[in-house]
Amino acid sequence: MPTGFTSLLWFIAIIAMIPVALWLLKRTPMGGANAQGLMRSLAVLPISPSQRLVTVEVGHGDEKRWLVLGVTGQSITTLHTMLPHDAPVAPSPAMPPLPFAQLLDKLRQAKGADGGR
C-alpha cells in the first residue's frame, strides 16, 4: 500500500474515534455520569445580561442544602446557604399579587385600626 493511502486511513480512523471517545467519557464518573442527583438547579433570576441569581440544591438526604449563588461573567459567589423546604413555595394562582399601592393602603389601614402603635 502506498504511504499516502495508509496516512489517509489513519486520519479517518482518528476522526471516527473522537465521537466514540466523547460518548464514552460522558458515561464515566470523570465525565459527570455519577453526578446525577448530587446537584440540580432550582431557580434562575436574571439581574442583567451578565449577572444572575441561581438557587441550586446540592447533596443527598440530611446533607442536602440549597445555595443561593451570585453568578457573573468573572465569578460565582455564595450569597446564602439554607436547608431545603419540603416543597418550593409558589404563589397561589387563585390570588394575583397586590400592586404596591394597594398593599401600602392595606398596611396603613391596619396601622390606623391598631391605634398607631
N, C-alpha and C positions, 0 to 999 in steps of 0.2 A: 504494500500500500504506500502511496506517496505520503510524504511528511505533511503536506498541507491538508490532505483529507483527514489524517489522524488528528491533527490540531483542531479541525472543524468539529469532528465527533466529540472530542473532549470539551470544547466550548459549549456545544449543545447539551451535553450531559451535565455540565456545571450549571447552566442556566435552568435546566429542568429540575435540578436538585434544590434550588433556592426556595420555591414554594413548598416543597416537601419538608425542608428543614424548618421553615417558619410554622408550618402546620404542626410538626412535632413539638416545637418549642412552646407553642400555645397550650399544649396539653401536659406540660411538665410543671412541677411546682415553681421552678425558677421563672417560668413564663406567665405565672399567675393562675394556673389551673386550680391550685389548692386554696386560693384566697376567696373563693366563693362563700359568701355568708359572713366573712370577717368584717367587711365594711360595705356600707350602702349609703347612697346619697338620699337624704330625706327631703330637702328643700333647697332651692337656689333663689336668691333675690338679687337681681342686677341693680347696682348702685349707679354705675356709669359704664361706658363702653369697656373700660379696663379694670373695673372693680366690682366685686360681688360678695355677698354673704352666702355661705354654704353651711348647711347643717348636715352632718354625717353621723351615722351610727357605727361604732366600732366595738369589737369584742363579742363574746358569747356568754350567755347565762348571767351569773352575778357580776361578771366583769364588763358587761355591756354599758357603754357610755355614749352620750350624744355630745358632739363637739361642734361649736359654732365657730366657723373659720372665716377670717377676712382674707379674700384672695385678690391679689393684684398681679400685674404683669411681672413684678420683681420678687414677690414674696407671698408666703402663706402664713398667717398669724392666727394662733388660737385665741379667740376672744372670750370664750366661756366653755366650761365643761359641766354637764349635768347628767343626772340619772334619767333614763328614758321613761316616758309616760306609757301607760298601757295602750292607749290609742291616741293618735295625733288629734289635737284639738282643732276642729274645723268649724267655721261659722255655720250657724243653722241656716239652711236655705229658706226656711219659712219667714224669718225676720231679717230684712235687709239692714245693714248697719245704718245708724242715725247720722245725718250730716252734723258737722261740728257745731253749727249754730243751735240746732235742736238739742244736742247733748248739753251745751252750755246753759241753755234756758232751763233744762230739766235740773241741772245741778244748782242753779240759782234759786229755783223754786224750792228744792229740798233744803237749801240753806236757810231760806226765808221761813219755811214752816218749822224749822228746827230752833228758831229763836235767834239766829245769827251767831251761834256758837262757833 
